[in-house]
Amino acid sequence: MFGSVRKSIGRFLDSLRTETAAQEVKRTHNLFEAAAAYISACAEDDQEQIDETVTWVSPEALSFGVSELACRAVIALARERDESPQTVARSLLGLPAA
């Protein structure tokens, strides 16, 4: 009798461990990962990837991440080109020099 009770409890505990392990496997993404994946997908015109990345974080967080990525990219290009960030940003957008 105690053997069958112990087996039942063992199966129950195993199922709890499996559920916990499955929840731990589900990876969460931070806003910078989401922004990088979103921008990369947009550059490659990969609508499937775009649709997936917009679910990783809130729209506000994604917007902040994209903005931060844009700032860092413009700063990096400005340093590389030895130009001002404003000149680089206007050039990337196809605007005339200010």
C-alpha positions in Angstrom: 0.0 0.0 0.0 2.7 2.5 0.9 4.6 1.6 -2.3 1.7 2.7 -4.5 1.3 5.9 -2.5 5.0 6.6 -2.8 4.8 5.9 -6.6 1.8 8.3 -6.9 3.6 11.1 -5.0 6.8 10.4 -7.0 4.9 10.9 -10.3 3.3 14.0 -9.0 6.6 15.5 -7.9 8.1 14.5 -11.3 5.4 16.3 -13.1 6.0 19.5 -11.0 9.7 19.3 -11.8 9.0 19.0 -15.5 6.7 22.0 -15.5 9.3 24.1 -13.6 12.0 23.0 -16.1 9.8 23.9 -19.0 9.1 27.4 -17.6 12.9 27.9 -17.0 13.7 27.0 -20.6 11.4 29.8 -21.9 13.9 32.6 -22.4 13.0 36.2 -21.9 14.5 38.9 -24.1 15.7 42.2 -23.0 14.8 45.4 -24.8 18.2 45.8 -26.5 18.0 42.2 -27.9 14.5 43.0 -29.1 15.6 46.2 -30.7 18.7 44.7 -32.4 16.6 41.8 -33.8 13.8 44.1 -34.9 16.1 46.5 -36.7 18.0 43.6 -38.3 14.7 42.0 -39.5 13.6 45.4 -40.9 16.9 45.8 -42.8 16.5 42.3 -44.2 12.7 42.8 -44.9 11.9 39.7 -42.8 8.3 40.2 -41.8 8.1 36.9 -39.9 11.1 37.9 -37.7 9.6 41.4 -37.3 6.3 39.9 -36.1 8.1 37.7 -33.6 10.4 40.4 -32.1 7.5 42.8 -31.5 6.1 40.3 -29.0 9.3 40.1 -27.0 8.9 43.3 -25.1 6.3 46.1 -24.7 5.9 48.6 -27.6 7.3 51.3 -25.3 10.4 49.3 -24.5 11.0 48.4 -28.1 10.7 52.0 -29.1 13.2 53.0 -26.5 15.6 50.2 -27.6 15.3 51.2 -31.2 16.0 54.9 -30.3 19.0 53.9 -28.2 20.3 51.7 -31.0 20.0 54.6 -33.5 21.8 56.9 -31.2 24.7 54.5 -30.7 24.9 53.7 -34.4 25.1 57.4 -35.4 27.7 58.1 -32.7 29.8 55.1 -33.9 29.5 56.2 -37.6 30.4 59.8 -36.7 33.5 58.6 -34.9 34.5 56.3 -37.8 33.9 59.1 -40.4 35.4 61.8 -38.2 32.2 63.9 -38.7 29.5 65.3 -36.3 26.6 63.1 -35.4 24.3 65.6 -36.9 26.1 65.4 -40.3 26.0 61.6 -40.2 22.3 61.5 -39.2 21.3 63.9 -42.0 23.4 61.9 -44.5 21.8 58.6 -43.5 18.4 60.1 -44.0 19.3 61.6 -47.3 18.9 65.2 -46.1 21.1 68.1 -47.2 23.8 69.3 -44.9 22.7 71.9 -42.4 
